[in-house]
Amino acid sequence: MSDVIETSASFLYTAVLSAADASSLDKAADEWLNDHIQNKIVSMQLASENEILHLLIVYKGERRVRRA
């Protein structure tokens, strides 16, 4: 749980530093989401194909929402 808090705090710190530049903020968010999903997939040792597909669908949805 502390890893999630630390990662979120790190993302927020990066976002605040680059808030003046929207493209940097979007890039920081993309990097955080990529890292989060990669960590999630690695942590699911024998993840089923459906769980991985679900993560990818959620990721694509997050990207669409942010860019809208």
C-alpha positions in Angstrom: 0.0 0.0 0.0 2.8 2.4 0.8 4.3 1.8 -2.7 1.0 3.0 -4.2 1.0 6.1 -2.0 4.7 6.8 -2.8 4.1 6.3 -6.6 1.1 8.6 -6.5 3.0 11.2 -4.6 5.8 11.0 -7.1 3.4 11.4 -10.0 1.7 14.4 -8.3 5.1 16.0 -7.7 6.0 15.6 -11.3 2.6 16.9 -12.4 2.9 20.0 -10.3 6.4 20.7 -11.5 5.2 20.5 -15.1 1.7 22.0 -14.7 2.6 25.0 -16.8 3.3 22.7 -19.8 0.2 20.7 -20.7 2.1 18.3 -23.0 4.6 17.5 -20.2 1.7 16.8 -17.8 0.2 14.5 -20.3 3.5 12.7 -20.8 4.0 12.4 -17.1 0.5 10.9 -16.8 1.2 8.4 -19.6 4.5 7.4 -18.0 2.8 6.9 -14.6 0.0 4.8 -16.2 2.5 2.7 -18.1 4.6 2.0 -15.0 1.4 1.3 -13.0 0.2 -1.2 -15.5 3.5 -2.9 -16.0 3.9 -3.3 -12.2 0.4 -4.6 -12.0 1.0 -7.2 -14.7 4.3 -8.3 -13.2 2.7 -8.6 -9.8 0.0 -11.0 -11.2 2.3 -14.0 -11.4 -0.1 -16.3 -13.3 -2.6 -13.6 -14.5 -5.3 -14.8 -16.8 -5.5 -13.4 -20.2 -8.8 -11.7 -19.3 -7.2 -9.8 -16.4 -4.5 -8.5 -18.7 -7.0 -7.5 -21.3 -9.0 -5.7 -18.7 -6.0 -3.6 -17.6 -5.3 -2.7 -21.2 -8.9 -1.6 -21.8 -8.8 0.5 -18.6 -5.6 2.1 -19.7 -7.0 3.0 -23.1 -10.0 4.5 -21.5 -7.9 6.6 -19.2 -6.0 8.0 -22.1 -9.2 8.9 -24.0 -10.7 10.6 -21.0 -7.5 12.7 -20.4 -7.3 13.7 -24.0 -10.9 14.7 -24.4 
